[in-house]
Amino acid sequence: MVAQLNDAERQAALATLPDWEYDGKRDAINRTFKFADFTEAYGFMTRVALHAEKADHHPEWSNVYNKVDITLTTHDAGENGGLSQRDIDLATKIEALL
């Protein structure tokens, strides 16, 4: 099982990811990315997928034309899943891809 972030850890981590929104109901973070067109959006998703696979930590996401919605939460964190350092690390890598 992966350790779920406590309140202080969560607040500190979210301060480093100002464009991500916290979803308290799911204990997850979300962000929408918009690109010039589908090709750019798909290329971005491909780059994220390579990082996610290497980390063995996969996002929940959707793509419609030039928009990519990403949700990060760790399904085996805590009793019911929640935000973990794995989510923060992947979000940080995603940010670096922009």
ABEGO torsion letter per residue (X at the ends): XBBBBBAAAAAAAAAABAABBBBAAAGBBBBBBBBABAAAAAAAAAAAAAAAAAAGBBBBBBBBGABBBBBBBBAABEAAEEBBAAAAAAAAAAAAAX
